């Protein structure tokens, strides 16, 4: 039979006596029954005002970014999940919160301590007239066990468990944010690649226009002002090209940091001509689902629950604390029979210690502090929910508008492409000049640059929407 079982089994009378004393004490106290946890109130929201007609199914794939159908992007995100510094920090905090649970749980168990003393005495031998040293060894062993009659210690364990779940949700939020940031940086690099190609084509066209102006100026057909204006246009295009190349490298460095690599070590290869990023469906879902899926909302509510449990623990501190202790001492001169007596004493010689907190200002102050902390966490939770609602609505509005703009840009591109073809045909017939052909090409390249910007905006808003919807995490109820 273990020590704990022996103590519990053979001391029922002691524990019952303690409980009777506690009940008598409670009869004069205020009611300390536990208040059940109630989910914080939030504004009612049945659906999204900017809901999309082509919304996909409610379920979001946990690896939702694979919907872009880009294997290189998938590799980048997988690498970031393994190596990202923010994720490593979040995991360390999660492990720390898990260890804190074990630390609090240990307080519900008996503690055993022992110490060894060796007092020394001197005496003179009357025969030899020498001094003799007398040593006696004493082993002191103490067992202490606080009985969690009222559940005060268990409340502390539950609070740490809620803190752990909050840290777990924090890790999910960092995971989601990391995947979104990697995808956003990658898409931006791909946009720069396409913009650089268009910019180089614009430079070639502008250089040809400049050559025509110079030729016409020598023949007296145009003034030197036109030549200088076109030269300035060429300088502006070159400056923009240099800036695009700079921004691509800066974004590449930022992506390297997200992947846990030194800036400058990552070289994102340029795609081939067949490269294309697939359109992602718009995720659907109700606001009520968002509250049970989005990591930052879950983390905020778990912290409300933790604060609620700490309030309950603080109130339970007003009840008597009951602990069982035993002390045993042995000497080096004891025989085996005495050792047997010692073990019996160690197992059954219990001393109940009862502490009745009559007046403790610290306890009252702790209750008020924890209640105020709970109200703070509830306010933070409501704010987090409202921000989440706004982010989803904004992303839906922006995504809908960007897609509508894309249709207009497609039409504009088609019209300018038709103009460019007509001007080229007219030049072959001698009706239009080479200069008019280059001008029509320049306008077409300009609208294609705008289309690239629009494409990047759509990708960015898609990422924002999936992140705002909580990614592909399962729904979870806090309780």
N, C-alpha and C positions, 0 to 999 in steps of 0.2 A: 504493500500500500504506500502511495506517495505521501509526502509531507502535507501537501495541500489537501488531499483527500482525507487524511487522518484528522487534520485540523477541522475540516468542515463536518465530518461525520460525528466526531466525539465531542463537539462543543455546541451542539444544537441549543442546549439550555442557555449557554452564554449569549449566543446570537439572538435567541428569542427574548431574553431579558433586555438586550440592547434595543431590539425593535419596539418592545413595550415602552421603554423610556423615550424612544423617538416619537412614538405615536402620542404619548402624553404631551411631549413638547409641541408636536404639530397642532394639537387641539387648540393651542393659544396663538397659532401663527396665521398669517394671511394665506389664502389659497395659492399653492405653488404648482398646481397641475399644469402639465405641458400644453402650450398653445400650438395647435397643429399648423404646419406650414401652409401658407396660402400664396399662390403665385401672384406677383405684383401686377397691378392693373395697368393696362395699356389702352390707348385709344382704339376704338373699334375700326376695323378695316376689312371689308368683305372681299375686295379684289383690287386689281390695279386699274387705275384710271386710263393709263396709256397701254392697256393690254393689247397684244398683237394678235391679229386674226390667224397668222400662220405659226402660232406657238406650237412647240413640240410637246411630247408627252411630259407629264409631271416629273418622271424619274430622270435624274441626271447621272450619267455614267461617272463612276469615281475617277476615271482617267479621261475626263471630258475633253481635254486638249487634243486627244487623238482624232477628234472629229475634224480637225483642220487637215488631216491626211498628209502630214509632213513628217517623214521618218527622222529627219535631222532634228526637228523640234522635239520629237519624242525622246531622242537620245540626250539632248540638252537638259530637259526637265528631269529625266532619270538621274543624270549626273548631279544636278543641283540638289535633288532629294537626298543623295548620299553625302554630298560634300558642303552644302551651304552652311555658313557660319551661324546665321540666325536660327536655323533649324537645330543645329547642335546646341546652341544656348537654350532654346526652348526645351529640348530633350533633357538637358542637365537640370533645368528647373523642375521638370516633371519628375525626374528621379529623386530630386531633393524633397519634393512634396510627398512622394511615396515613402521615403525614409522617415519623414516626420510622423506618418501614421504609425509606423512601428515603434517610434519613440514614445508616443502617447499611449499606445496599447500596452507597453511595458509597465506603465504605472498601475494597471489593473491587476498585475501579478504580484505575488509575494517577493520581497527582497530579503536576501540572506547575506549577512556580513560577519566577519570574524576578525579577531585581533590577537596577537601573541604578546604577552608581557613577561619580562624576566627580571624580577626584583633580586638584587644581590645584597647579602649581609655578611659581615665579618665577625669572627669570634676568636678568642685566644685559647689555645690548648694549654691547660695548666701543667701538663706533663712536659711537653717539649718547649713550652713558652713561645710557640709559633702561632701566627695568625692563620686562621683557616677561612676560606671563602665558601659561602653557602648560597647556591643558586636554586631558584624554584621557578619553573615554567608554568605559565597560566594561559589557557586558551579560552577566550571569550567569544561566544557565538550569539548573534542576535538575528531573530526573524521578525520582520515587520510586514503586515499585510493590511492595507486599507480596503475595507469591504465596500464595494460600490452598491450599497443598498438602494440608493435613490437614483442611480444612473448618472451621477455627475461626471464620473470618469468616462463613461460610455458616450456622453454628449461631446466630450472633448475629442474622442475618437471619430465620431460622426462629423464633427466640424473639420477635422483634418482630411477626412475622406472627401468632403465637399470641396475643400481646397485643392485636393488632388485632381478631382474631376474638372475643376476650373482650369488648372494647369494643363490638363489633357486637351481641353477645348482651345486653350491658348496655342498649344502646339499645332492643332489642326488649322487654326487661323494663320499661323506662320507658314505652314505647308501650302495652304491655298494662296497666300500672298506671294510666296516664292515661285510657284508655278505660273502665276499671273505675270509677275515681273519678268521672268525668263522669256515667256512667250511675247510679252510686249517689246522687250529689247530685241528679240530676234526679228519680229515683224518690222521694227523700225530699221534694222540693218538691211532687210530685204527691200524696204522702201527706198533707202539711200542708194542701193544698187541700181534699182530701176531709174531713180531720178538722175543718177550720174550718167547712165546710158543716154537718157533723153537730153541731158545738159550737153553732153559731148556732141550729140547730133545737132543741137541748136547752135553750138559753137561752129561746127562745120558749115552750117547754113549761113550764119552771120559772117563768117570769113569769106564765103563766096559772094555775098551781097556787097561786102566791103570792096572786094576786087572789082566788081562791076561799077561801083560808085567811083572808084579811082580811075577806071578806064573812061567813064563818061566825063569825069572832071577834066582829064587831059584833052578830051575832044570838045570841051566847053559846053557840054550838055547839062551838067549840074554844077552847083557851086561847091567850093571847098567846105562850106558849112555842113553839107550833107555827108561828106567824107568824114569830117570830125565827129558828127553825131553817130555815125555807124561805128567808128572806131571806139567811141565811148561805150556803145552798146556791147561791143566785143569784149572790152575790158570788164564790164559788169558781169557778163556771162562767165568769164574766166574766174572772177572773184567768187561768184556763186558756186562754181565747180570746186574750187579750193575749199570753200566752207562746207560743202556736202561731204567731201572726202574727210575733212576734219571731224565732222559730227559722226560719221560712220565709225571712225577709229575710237572716238570717245565712248560711243554706245557699245562698241566691242569690248572696251576695257571694263565698262560697267557690267556687261554680261559675264566677263571672266571672274569678276569679284563675286557675282551671284553663284557661280559654279565652284567657288572655293579655290580659284587659281589666281596667280599673280597677274596684275594688269600687264598687257603686252604679250603674254604667252599664248593667248587665244587668237587664232586666225580663222574666221568664218569664211569658208570658200564661197565664191560667187556661184549662183545657180546656173544651170544650163537654160537654153531657150524654152524648154518644155515645162519649166517650173511654174507651178500654180498652187495657191493656197485655197483650199475648199471653203465654201461658205458654211457657217455653222448655223443650225436651227436655233430659233429663239426659245430658251427654256421657259416652261410654264410653271405654275405653282401658285398657291394661295398664300396670303400673308400669314395665316396660321401655320402653314408648313414652314415658312421662313423662320418663325420663332423657335421651331424645334430642330432646325437643321443648320442655321448659320452659326459658326463657331464662336464669334465674339458675343452673340446674344446668349448662347448657352453658358459661356464663361461668366458673363455678367450675372445670370440668374443663379449659377452655382455659388457665386460670392454672396448673393442675397441669402441663399439657404445656409451658407456657412455662418453669416452674421446672425441669422435666426437661431441657429444651434448654440452659438456662443452666448446669446441672451439667455437661453434656457439653462445653460451651464452656470452662468453667473447667478441666476435665481436659485438654483439648487445649492449654491454655496451657503445659503441661509439656513440650510438644514444641518443637523448634527453630523459630524464626521466620525466614523467608527473604524478603529483599527485594532488588530490583534497583534500583540508582540510577545515574544518569549526570549529570555536570556538564559544561557547555560555557560557554566565555567568548569574547566577541568584542570587538574594539576598533573605534573609529571610523575607524581608518586602514587597516583590512583591505580588500583588493580583492575583487572578485567571486569570484575563485578561492579566496581564503581563506574566504569565506562558504560556498562549496560544501563545503570541507573541514570547516567547522564543522557543517553539516547532517549530513554523514556521521558525524562524531564523536558528534553528538547522538543519532543513531539506533542506532548499533551499539556505542558505547563504554560497555558495561555494567559495573557493579561489583557483584558479589553480596555481600550482607551477611548473615551467618548468626549468629544468636544462640542459643547453647546454654544454656538455663536449668539450671544445675547444682544450685543451692540457692536457692530463692525462697520464704520463709515466706509472702509475700503470696498466692502461688498456692494453697498448701495451705489457708490460712485462707479464701480465696474459695471453694474447693471445699466445705469444711465448712459455710460460711454458706449456699451455694446448696442443699446437701443438706438442711440444716435448714429452709430456706424451702420446699423441695418437700414435706417432711413436714407443714409447716404448711398448705400449700395442699391437701394430701390430706385433712387433718383438716377443713378448712373445707368441702371438697367433700362429705364424708360427712355433716357436719352439715346442709348445704343439702339433701341428698337426704332425710334423715330428717325435716326440717321440711316438705318438700314432701309426703312420704307422710302426715304428720300432717294437713296442711291439707286434702288430698283426703279422707281418712277423716272428719275433723271436718265438712267441708262436706256429705258424703253423709249422715252421721248427722243433722245438723241439718236438712237439706232433707227427709229422710224424715219426721222428727218433725214439722216445721212443716206438711207436707202432711197428715199424719194429724190434727194439731190442727185444721186448716182444715175437715176433714170434720165433726169434732165441733162446731165453731163454726157451720157451716152448719145442722146439726141444731138447735142451740140457738137460732139465729136464727129458724128455721122454727117452732119451738115457741112462742117468745115472740111471733112475728107472729100465730100462731093465737090466742094468749091475747088479744092486743090487739084482734083482730077480734071475738072473743067478748064482751069487755068493752064494746066500742063498740055491739054489738048489744043487750047487756043494758041499756045506758044509754038506748037508744032505746025500750026497753020499760019503762023506769022502774025496773029492778032494780038497776043499778049507777049510781054517781055520776060526775059529770064528773071528780072528783078521781081516781077509780080508772082512768079512761081515760088521763089524763095520766101517772099512775104507770106504767101498762103501756107507754106510748110511751117514757117515759124509760128503762125497762129495755131496750127494744128498741134504742134509740139507743146505749146503753152497749155492748151486745154487738156492734153494728156498728162501734163504735170499736175494739173488740178484734179484729174481723175485718180492719180496716184495718191494724192493727199486725202481724197475722199475714201479711197480704199483703206488707207491706214486708219482713218477715223472710224470706219465701220469695224475693222478688226479690234481697235482699241475699245470701242463701246461694247463689242461682243464679250471681250475679256472682262470688262467692268461688270457686265450683267451677270455672267456666270459666277464671278466672285461675289457680287451682291446677293445672289441667290443662295450662296453658301456652298457652291461647288457640288461635288457628288457625295457629300457625307450623309449618312443615314439620319433620319429624324430621331430625336431623343427627348424623353420627358424627364424633367427635373423633379425629383421627389426624395 
